[in-house]
Each structure stands twice: as structure tokens, then as C-alpha cells.
Amino acid sequence: MSQFNSHQRGVLITVIGVLILTPDALLVRLVEMDHWTLLFWRTLFAGISFFTLNSFIENSSPIKAISGLFKNGLFTTLMFGGSNICFVISITHTVVANTLVILASMPFIAAVLTVGLMRKNLELRTWITIFLAMAGIAVVFWGRFGDGNTFGDIFAILCALFMAAALVTVSLNPKINTTAALGLGSFLTALFSLYMGADLTAPSPRDFVYLFLNGGIIIPIALGLIAYGPKLISAPEVSLIMLLETVLGPYWVWLVLSERLPLQTFVGGALVVTAILVNAWLGYKSERSTAPV
């Protein structure tokens, strides 16, 4: 990647992470158990994998990595863990469309936090892309939003806020060990799931395969790359690219489980993908025009 500048590397790393994450919804659908049990094993496998990766990347023990987070990264850890918990509470207390539409506000929240906390003005193209992408999400879920529980909708808002805050804090302090923060956040989520009544004996052997594939491989690699993105590009841009998972995830379900997708999914998804690609291209052109000769 040495031939790319920092912005290009940030976009590429984040896109790869999000594309790896897209089968997440399918693997969740393939597991047949209650949400708290699913979340426990999913985040337990993820936590183990995150700290295993951290041992290779940082060449440090989990104890040392955790102690480092208490000095530099505890807030980010709590935000990552809180977003996991709020997501599950939301999808178990309101309709899925409500949760996904509300989570699509994450780029806007990240943009506001970036301007407010970092005192950093965003490019006009980023604001335009945010609104176009949110319009695309609205098209995808048009007619399916509503009839949900307000309690679950509130937790969807909290989930978007926590995730946006985590990405912004990484932008504020690139020295944060994001791999360890995600690992500790995963373990805290697993403990909360256990407290909420997760049944450790519920998964079947087939479920364990899906849970390990999802929590032990896909999530650590994907979120590890996504969480590294804000060190190179703005948090709002990372949040925008994460919308690809929202629109591409259902296609895996369509391919494997043959669930019919309405036309609006293709139209809205195309709008989101186009907006993100155009924003990335304009960012690339801007970096080239300002680069020293």
C-alpha cells in the first residue's frame, strides 16, 4: 500500500473491512437461538480473537494491552461495548427496519461530533454524501419504518451515538489500541449478555460453527480494519462507508436463503453505493491536487 497516500489507504482499509463484514447478517440469521445467547458466544469468540490478533500485531500480552487502555482508550472501549449492547436491545424491542434506518444516521452524528469536538470543518462533498446516503437508506426501508417500540428506537439512537463517538475518539487520538479496545468491549458485552440470561448450552454444533466463523473470524478482521480507518480518514467518512454493510448485507441473505428483495432495495442501495464511491473519488482527486510535486 506504499503507493497510496494516507487518505487512499484509509478508504481502502475501511472498504475492505466493511465488505468482509457484509455476511454478518446472514450468519446471524443462520443461528437458531435467542439474542442474548447469540450475543454472548459471538462477542466471546470476538474478544478472544481480538486479543490474539493484538498479541501478534503489538507483541504484547492481553494484560498489558488492557492496562494500556485504562491509560489511553477506556472511553473508546466502553463506546464499542455499549454499541453492541444497544444494538441487540434495539432489534429485540422494535422492528428491524427501524433499527437500521436510525443507525443510518451515524455518519451525520459523527460529522456533528467531529465539528464540535475536533473543531474541524468537513468538506462540502462529505456533507452532500451524508445526505444522499441517508436518502438511499430511506428508499431501501421506505414503507417498512414504523410500528416499532419507542424503547427499542431510543436504543438504536444510542447505538448510533456510541459507535460514532468511538470512531471520533479514534480520530482524536490515533494512538489508541483499537484492536485491544474492541476486544475488551467484546468481553464486557459477553458479560452483560450472561447477566441478561444467555443460555450457554443452547447452541448446537452447527450453531457453534456459524458463531465461530462470525465472531471468531469475520468480526475481528472486519472491525479491526474499520476501527483503524479513523486514524487515516475522518470518522464521518468511515461511518459513510459502513452504510455499505446495511445495503449489501441483505444480498447475502437473498443469495443463500433466497429471500426476495424488493425493487426499492436495489434502487436505494445503488444510491448509497454511488454516493460513497463518488465521495471517495473526489477525495482521491482532492488529495492529488494538493499533493506536493
Summary of the structure (lengths in Angstrom):
residues: 293
radius of gyration: 18.5
end to end distance: 19.8
largest distance: 62.3
contacts: 1036
relative contact order: 0.22
helix: 79%
strand: 0%
